[in-house]
Amino acid sequence: MQRLRLRYGPRKGWVYLRELRGDDEESIAGTDTWSAIALVDRLLVAVPGSAIGPGGAIELGAADRDRLLAAIMRRELGERVTATIVCSACRAQLDLDFALGDLIADLDARATEVGDESVRLPSGHDELAAAASDDPLGVLVRACTPDDDAGVAAISAALEARAPIVDLELEAACADCGRVTPVRFSIQHYLLGAVIGEARRRATEVHQLARGYGWSLAEILTLSRKRRRDYVALCERGRA
């Protein structure tokens, strides 16, 4: 079980997350906000004195939720974020590679507690309501302030300064032509997309364990991701 601190939003304090299991991985239906909230809810553990427990993820703002997703990724998939993109000028392939922990630390260092107190940080409830509308950004901003004259850009900037989310534009410089290509990185899309992308490997692992140990699908999927892969490695060594 992992203990993590909530820093942003009205709910401050500690929360506890268990390890990712196969049934959690299989439950991920997409890379949208609802899927991110659902995953965090599944992993939250009810501990006396914790800031939130199972069912409370929707009360979190995006900044705190993103940091829980980042902690899940660093524990389950590793620290490095890697991707291959194409240069916007010469079409050469560029390798993007950075440490997620360094990115989070930089964002947290730039956050400020100072700001307009009339601007409320949005919760998951607000995000889902905005996503269902024809004007997502406008609905989200209006949910955060009673000021009808507040500009969308100004409120968005104030929210980002107080509670930066892990959804930002990075830059990748091409070694061949020198052109800088912007790259959008979202921890929500990266983590959920990575787990979804492992579906075929997960099916193979389930098959190996079912053959090797005679376990049922339900038994295998209740194993933690790490424990499942440890058993798969033992099966493979036993056949070598």
Secondary structure, DSSP 4 states (H G I P E B T S, - for coil): -EEEEE-SSS--EEEEE---BHHHHHH---SSHHHHHHHHHHHB---TT-S--TT-GGGS-HHHHHHHHHHHHHHHT-SEEEEEEE-TTT--EEEEEEEHHHHHHHHHHH--S-S-TTSPPP-HHHHHHHHTSS-HHHHHHHHH-S-TT--HHHHHHHHHHHS--SEEEEEEE-TTT--EEEEEEEHHHHHHHHHHHTHHHHHHHHHHHHHHH---HHHHHTSBHHHHHHHHHHHHHHH-
